[in-house]
Amino acid sequence: MNNRYSRHIILSEIGEAGQKKLAQAKVLVIGAGGLGCPILQYLVGAGIGTIGIVDFDLVELSNLQRQVLFGRSTLGINKAIAAKQRLEDLNDSIIINAYPEKLTHKNALELFKNYDIIIDGTDNFETRYLVNDACLITNKPLVFGAIYKFEGQVSVFNYQNGPSYRCLFPNFPEENSVPNCSEIGVLGVLPGIIGSMQANEVLKIILGIGEVLSGKILFYNALTLQNSTLKINRNDAIIQSVLNEKENFQSKKSDFNCEMTNETVSIKLILKKKNIQLIDVREPHETPKLEGFNVINIPLSLLELQINKIDSNKTNYLFCQSGMRSKKAVSILKKLNITNCFSIKEGILDIHKLSKDLTSLSKI
């Protein structure tokens, strides 16, 4: 132990006593993506005794630009499992638990009860609010991070009676109003910077050193290297409203309406349909493309100008990178009384996850 962690132990602020605290700590990381990868690497290297990894997604080629735990050999493998395999090579003296499943209201409370600190490394509001509320109910500190193009945010919520995420953002944003990385892109090194900051907050909490980033949120700009902080006040009424839902939490549905609507369909539902038209509403330069299939490109920005490309005699299925722009396009078309159009729920991501079934599309 002394040799592996010698650089920690010689720090007077840590020493052997501090390293033992790290070895006894249990930390759960939600998401093994851009933020989760650096978080996991540094916490595993630091000797956190037990680490849990929750992620239901698979490793894709586009992840490798920033998710540096993975490589070509892990393409198609569940991220939690792939991360566990790589991290065990980094440090085989700790316990790493992989949970290759989606975090939901049904499993969150049971998972959180087994850990001391929860880290949010996700990229969507639905899960952020779920994680925050489960942390409040189980009384666990939450280390939060978020990224957007060239900017990032870091904070610690629910720490020693401090504010929660809902104290900063009480209500969900309008569904699909905020794009994620797959829609607008992200600088590859940014998740590494923000994820490392999150890992640092975890170590400070466990060791009881420094000033924990509670009661404020840090904003980081990778282009200017400027930092700024915003004070966050605890809102007792909002926190109590979450705690009042404790008994109903596990049966609660998402705040987002995730049910299928007549404008939103899964690729699974169109594989056997005939007389259809596939419409890509992404910009022409965006990849990957659907090679070998009859796909029409109508960028969302030009939708109303190129409406003549839409065949009213066919059922039109629109897609983008993740389903956000295509859903907006369908909404626009509906207002123009073009009703035979549907959005593929998870966009090209959904299509490629079902790539084994794509041969059915070529026969339509």
N, C-alpha and C positions, 0 to 999 in steps of 0.2 A: 504493500500500500504506500509506504513512504517514498519509494522510487517513482511510482506512477504519478503521484500527486505532490512531488517534492516542491514544485514551483508554487503550489498553493500553501503548503505547510510552512514554508519559510516566510510567508507573509504574516506579520504579527497580528493583522486583523482576522486571519483565518486560523492558522496553526492546526495542530492535530485535532483539537476540540471542534473546530469549524468543519474540518474535513469529515469528521464523524457525523456531524449534523447533516451534511450533504448525503452521506451514505445511508442515513436513516430516513431521508425525505422520499416522498412519493409524489410524482408529478404526472399529470395527464395532459397530453397534447392533442388538441382537436384539429386535425388536418395535417397531412404530411406533404404539403405542397410547397410553394415558394417560401412562405414563412416557416412552415414546420420543419423543413430540411435544416436550415442553420440552427434553429432552436434545438432540435434533437441532437445535432452533431456536438454542439457546445455543452449541452447538459449531460450527455453521455460521456463526453470527454472529462467533464468536471467531476464525475463520479456520483451523480444522483442515484441513490440506491435502487429505486423502482421507477420505471418510466412506462407509461401507457401511451399507445398510439391509436387514434381512432381515424379511420379513413376508408371509405367504401369504393373509391375511385381506382382506376387502373393507370399505370404509367404509359404516357403517350410521347411520341417523338417531340412534340411542341413543348413538353415539360422540361426537356433537358437544357433549355436556354437559361434556366434559373434554379431548377430543382436538382441541386448538385449531388444529392445522395444517390441518384439513379444514373443508369447508363443504358446502352443499347441492349445489354443482356437482360435487363429487367422490363423491357417493353412488353405490355400486355399483362404484367403481374400486378396484383393488388398493391397499392402504395404502402399500406401499413405493414404488410408481410415483407415487401422488398426493403423497406426501411429497417425493419428488425434484423434482417439478414446482414445488411451492410453495417449496422451499428454494433452488432455482436462481434464483428471483426475488430471494430474500434475499441471496444471495452467488453470483455467477457466476464468481468467480475461483478456485474450488476444484473438486475432483473429487467427484462424488456417484454412487455405484454402487447401483442398486436390484436387490435379489434377491427377486423375487415368488414365493417358494417356502417350503416348510416346512423348518425346520432339523431334520436327522436325523443319525443316527450315520454315514450314508453321505457327507454333504456337509460336516459341521461342521469336520473337520480341515483340509480343503483351503481352506475359507473363512477359518478362523482364521489360517492360515499367512501370509496376505497382509496382516495387520493387526497393529498394535503393542499395542492395548488393546481388550478386549471389554467391552461394556456389556450387562447383562441388564435388559431392560425388559419381561419377559414376566410372565404372570399365572398360571402353572401349574407344579406341581412337576416334572412330567415334563421340561419344557424346562430348568428351573433345574439339575437334576442333569446333564442332557446338556451344557449350557453349561459348568458347573463342570468336569466330567471332561475335556471337550475342551480347556479352558484349561490344565489340569494337564499334559496330554499334549503340547500345543504350547508350554507354558511362557509363557503370556500372562496378564498381570494382568486380573482380573475386577472390574468395578465393579458392585456388586449393589444393587438396590432392590426393595422390595415394599410394597404398600399393603393395608390392610384397614379398610374403613368410614371411620374418622376417624384411623387410626394408620398410621405408615409406618416402614420400616426402611432403613438405608443401611449399606453396608460395602464394603471393598475386599479381595478374596481373591487368594491366590496372588501376592502382591506381595513381592518381595525375600525369598523363602523364608518368607513368612508363611503363616498358616493358610488353608485352603480352606473352601468352603461345607460340605463333608462333615465338616469338623472341628467345625462347629457343629451340623449336622443329619446324622449319619452315614447314617441310613436313611430311605427314603421313608415318608411318613405313609400310613396306610391309604387305599386308593383311595376318592375321593369323600368323605373325612372332613372336608376343609377346603373351604368354599365359595369361589367366586370372585366378582368384582364383579357379574357378571350375576345372581348368586343373592342376594346380601345388600346390594348397593349400595355406593357410595363417594361421599364428598364431592367435588364437582367440582374444587375447587382443590387437593386433596391430591396428586394425581399431579404437578401443577405444582411444588409445594414439594419433593417427594421427587426428582423428575426433575432439578430445578435443583441439588439437593445432589449428585446423581450427576455431573452435568456439571462441577460445581466440583471434585470429586475427580479427574476426568480431567485438567482443566487443571493441578492441583497435581502430578500424576504427571509430565506432560509437561514442565512448567516447573521441576520440582524445588524447589518452594517449599512452605512450610507443613508441616503434619503430616498425612500421608496416613492415612486411616481404616482402617488395616490392623491386625489383631490385636484388633479390637473392633468391635462393631456398635452403631449409634446408633438409638435408638427415639424417634420424634416423635409427639406427641399434638396434633392440630389443635384440639381443644376446650379444652385447658388451656394450650397452648403450652409444655408441659414437655418437655425432652429428658432422656434418660438413656442411659448407655452400659454395655455388658456386655463384659468381656474375653473373648477367644477364644484358646485355646491350640492350637498346631499339633499335630496327631495324625499322626505319621510313619507309623504302621502303616496308617491309613486311606488316606493319600496314596499310599503304596507299592502298596497293593492296586489302586488305580485305574491307576497306571502299569504294573502287571503285566498289565493287560488291553489295553495299547496295540495289540498285534498283532491282537487280535480286535475292536477297537473298531468298525470300520466295518461289521462283520457283526452287531454286537450289537443285540438288540431292546430296546425300552423296558423299564424296570423295572416300569412299570405294564402290566397285562394289557389291551392295547387290542384284542384280538381280539373278534369278535362272540361272544356267548353266546346261549343260547336265551332269556335274559331281556332281551337288549339287541339291538335291530335298528335299521337305518337306515330313514329314511322312504322311501328308494328301493324297499325290499322290500315296502312295503304299498300302493303307489299303485294296483296293479291287483287287489288283493284285495277280496273281497266279504264281506258279513255281519260288519262290524267296528264297533267302538265306540271313539271317540276320547275320552280322559279327560284333562282338564287338572288336574294336582295342585297348581298354584300357588294362591296366595291370590286371592280374588275381585278385589282392587284392582290386581293386576299386569297389565301390558300388554306387548306388543300381544296382541290377541285374534285368534282365527281367525274373521273375519266370514263369514257365509254358509254355515258348515259345522255339522253336527250334533255339537256338542262338549258333553260333560257335565263340570261342574266339581265335583271332589271334592278339597278341600284335603288335603294330606298330614296335617295335624294332626287332621283329622276322618275320616281314611280308615276306621278300624275302626268308627266310628259310622255311616257312610253306605255301608257295604259292600253294602247292599241295592240301591244304584243300579247295581251292576255286573251286566250281563247275562251269565249263565253260558252262554247259547246263542250268544254272539258271541265273536269274538276281540277282546280289549281292548288297545288301544295307548295307553299312558300317556305324557304329556310334561309337561315343566316349562320353565324358561328355558334350561337347558343340558344336561339329562339326568341330573343328580345326584339330585334328589328323586324323579324318576320311577323311577329304578333302585332307590332305597331302598323306594319304594312296592311295586314288584314283589316285592322280597325279603320284605316284610311279608305280602303276599298269598299268596306261595308257602308261607309257614309256616302260613297258614290254609287250605291245600289248595285255593287258587284258582290254577290253573296256566295258564289260557288268557289270561295277561296278559303284555305285553311293553313294554319301555321304548324310546322313540324315542331313539336314541343321543345326538344333540346337541340334543334338545329343540326348542323353537320356533325356535331359531337354525337348526337343520338344515332345518326346514320352510320357513322364509322364504328360505333360500338356494336352495331348489328351488321358488320361488313360481310359476314358469312351468308346473310340473306339477300345481299344486294343483287345477286344473279336474278332474283325474281323481278327486280325493277327493270332490268334490261329487256325482259320479255313482255313488258306492258305495252 
